[in-house]
Amino acid sequence: MTPALGPGIAPSARWLAGLSIAASVMTSLAVPVLAQDGTGPVPENAAPRSYGNGWDCARGYRVQGATCLAIVIPENAYATGRTYGSGWVCGRGFQEVSGTSCDPIAVPDNAFLRSSGYDWQCDRGYWQEREACVQIVLPDHAHLAENSTGSGWTCDRGFTALAGACVPIAVPENGYLTNADYGAQWACDRGFLETGGRCNPVVLPSNAFLDPDSHGPGWRCDRGFEPRNGACVSINLPENAHFGRSGNRWRCDPSFHRSGGDCVLGR
């Protein structure tokens, strides 16, 4: 360190001392310093980067100052090659414990390790209860369900679940099973209409045809007729009018508007 100059020192001496200090600083800046981010000379267990400058530590090593130190990898684990995190993960069938070891995943009886390797699943015919797989008890007229939710079983065709059992579905005469998972379990045959749990014949008026719409009377009027008091009445089509898409109503042609039962020109 350069000693402080007293007031008695000549200006020229002060100027020379300033040059000495500046030179000292420049010299210190010129000395190479090894960075800690993968730059500088390539150390052992490292390789030059394939792009840009610098180097990267080999898998299983990480940067420590200007060197590559080995990562402590527990048994049943492998190096990730990442620069963040622990640098290792457990192998398939093992789980990390306290960030220091990889213990085997305990797979209970009647179960198998999932394809991910980090969890287990019960065999078909069993469902999970806590850390065990319990056999699914099938009632009569039932079979195993394809999903793992609910009871694990579903009733055969023609049966419905009730209080843990499969009971027959009461289908009335002239009806059939819908095979629907939700909603109505049976429906009436064509030409019949559900009334009070029975399938009654549809009374078809003249100039009408059967309609599968369950919300109507079971029939619809032919084109050119309209329903009135349970019958199909002929529609009197006025001049300058045409039937709509259904064929059971009419509308005025373009440039005409309805006035009573007629189509008149203008407003």
Secondary structure as the mmCIF struct_conf table of DSSP 4:
data_model
#
loop_
_struct_conf.conf_type_id
_struct_conf.id
_struct_conf.beg_label_comp_id
_struct_conf.beg_label_asym_id
_struct_conf.beg_label_seq_id
_struct_conf.end_label_comp_id
_struct_conf.end_label_asym_id
_struct_conf.end_label_seq_id
HELX_LH_PP_P HELX_LH_PP_P1 THR A 2 GLY A 6
TURN_TY1_P TURN_TY1_P1 PRO A 7 GLY A 8
BEND BEND1 ILE A 9 ILE A 9
HELX_RH_AL_P HELX_RH_AL_P1 PRO A 11 ALA A 30
BEND BEND2 VAL A 31 VAL A 31
BEND BEND3 GLN A 36 GLY A 38
BEND BEND4 GLY A 40 PRO A 41
TURN_TY1_P TURN_TY1_P2 GLU A 44 ASN A 45
STRN STRN1 ALA A 46 PRO A 48
BEND BEND5 SER A 50 GLY A 54
STRN STRN2 TRP A 55 CYS A 57
HELX_LH_PP_P HELX_LH_PP_P2 ALA A 58 ALA A 58
TURN_TY1_P TURN_TY1_P3 ARG A 59 GLY A 60
STRN STRN3 TYR A 61 GLN A 64
TURN_TY1_P TURN_TY1_P4 GLY A 65 ALA A 66
STRN STRN4 THR A 67 ALA A 70
HELX_LH_PP_P HELX_LH_PP_P3 ILE A 71 ILE A 71
TURN_TY1_P TURN_TY1_P5 GLU A 75 ASN A 76
STRN STRN5 ALA A 77 ALA A 79
BEND BEND6 THR A 83 TYR A 84
TURN_TY1_P TURN_TY1_P6 GLY A 85 SER A 86
BEND BEND7 GLY A 87 GLY A 87
STRN STRN6 TRP A 88 CYS A 90
TURN_TY1_P TURN_TY1_P7 ARG A 92 GLY A 93
STRN STRN7 PHE A 94 VAL A 97
TURN_TY1_P TURN_TY1_P8 SER A 98 THR A 100
STRN STRN8 SER A 101 PRO A 104
HELX_LH_PP_P HELX_LH_PP_P4 ILE A 105 ILE A 105
HELX_LH_PP_P HELX_LH_PP_P5 VAL A 107 PRO A 108
TURN_TY1_P TURN_TY1_P9 ASP A 109 ASN A 110
STRN STRN9 ALA A 111 LEU A 113
TURN_TY1_P TURN_TY1_P10 SER A 115 SER A 116
BEND BEND8 GLY A 117 TYR A 118
STRN STRN10 TRP A 120 CYS A 122
HELX_LH_PP_P HELX_LH_PP_P6 ASP A 123 ASP A 123
TURN_TY1_P TURN_TY1_P11 ARG A 124 GLY A 125
STRN STRN11 TYR A 126 GLU A 129
TURN_TY1_P TURN_TY1_P12 ARG A 130 GLU A 131
STRN STRN12 ALA A 132 GLN A 135
HELX_LH_PP_P HELX_LH_PP_P7 ILE A 136 PRO A 139
TURN_TY1_P TURN_TY1_P13 ASP A 140 HIS A 141
STRN STRN13 ALA A 142 LEU A 144
BEND BEND9 GLU A 146 THR A 149
TURN_TY1_P TURN_TY1_P14 GLY A 150 SER A 151
BEND BEND10 GLY A 152 GLY A 152
STRN STRN14 TRP A 153 CYS A 155
HELX_LH_PP_P HELX_LH_PP_P8 ASP A 156 ASP A 156
TURN_TY1_P TURN_TY1_P15 ARG A 157 GLY A 158
STRN STRN15 PHE A 159 LEU A 162
TURN_TY1_P TURN_TY1_P16 ALA A 163 GLY A 164
STRN STRN16 ALA A 165 PRO A 168
HELX_LH_PP_P HELX_LH_PP_P9 VAL A 171 PRO A 172
TURN_TY1_P TURN_TY1_P17 GLU A 173 ASN A 174
STRN STRN17 GLY A 175 LEU A 177
BEND BEND11 ASP A 181 GLY A 183
BEND BEND12 GLN A 185 GLN A 185
STRN STRN18 TRP A 186 CYS A 188
HELX_LH_PP_P HELX_LH_PP_P10 ASP A 189 ASP A 189
TURN_TY1_P TURN_TY1_P18 ARG A 190 GLY A 191
STRN STRN19 PHE A 192 THR A 195
TURN_TY1_P TURN_TY1_P19 GLY A 196 GLY A 197
STRN STRN20 ARG A 198 PRO A 201
HELX_LH_PP_P HELX_LH_PP_P11 VAL A 202 VAL A 202
HELX_LH_PP_P HELX_LH_PP_P12 LEU A 204 PRO A 205
TURN_TY1_P TURN_TY1_P20 SER A 206 ASN A 207
STRN STRN21 ALA A 208 LEU A 210
TURN_TY1_P TURN_TY1_P21 SER A 214 HIS A 215
BEND BEND13 GLY A 216 GLY A 216
BEND BEND14 GLY A 218 GLY A 218
STRN STRN22 TRP A 219 CYS A 221
HELX_LH_PP_P HELX_LH_PP_P13 ASP A 222 ASP A 222
TURN_TY1_P TURN_TY1_P22 ARG A 223 GLY A 224
STRN STRN23 PHE A 225 ARG A 228
TURN_TY1_P TURN_TY1_P23 ASN A 229 GLY A 230
STRN STRN24 ALA A 231 SER A 234
HELX_LH_PP_P HELX_LH_PP_P14 ILE A 235 ILE A 235
HELX_LH_PP_P HELX_LH_PP_P15 LEU A 237 PRO A 238
TURN_TY1_P TURN_TY1_P24 GLU A 239 ASN A 240
STRN STRN25 ALA A 241 PHE A 243
BEND BEND15 ARG A 245 ARG A 249
STRN STRN26 TRP A 250 CYS A 252
HELX_LH_PP_P HELX_LH_PP_P16 ASP A 253 ASP A 253
TURN_TY1_P TURN_TY1_P25 PRO A 254 SER A 255
STRN STRN27 PHE A 256 SER A 259
TURN_TY1_P TURN_TY1_P26 GLY A 260 GLY A 261
STRN STRN28 ASP A 262 LEU A 265
#
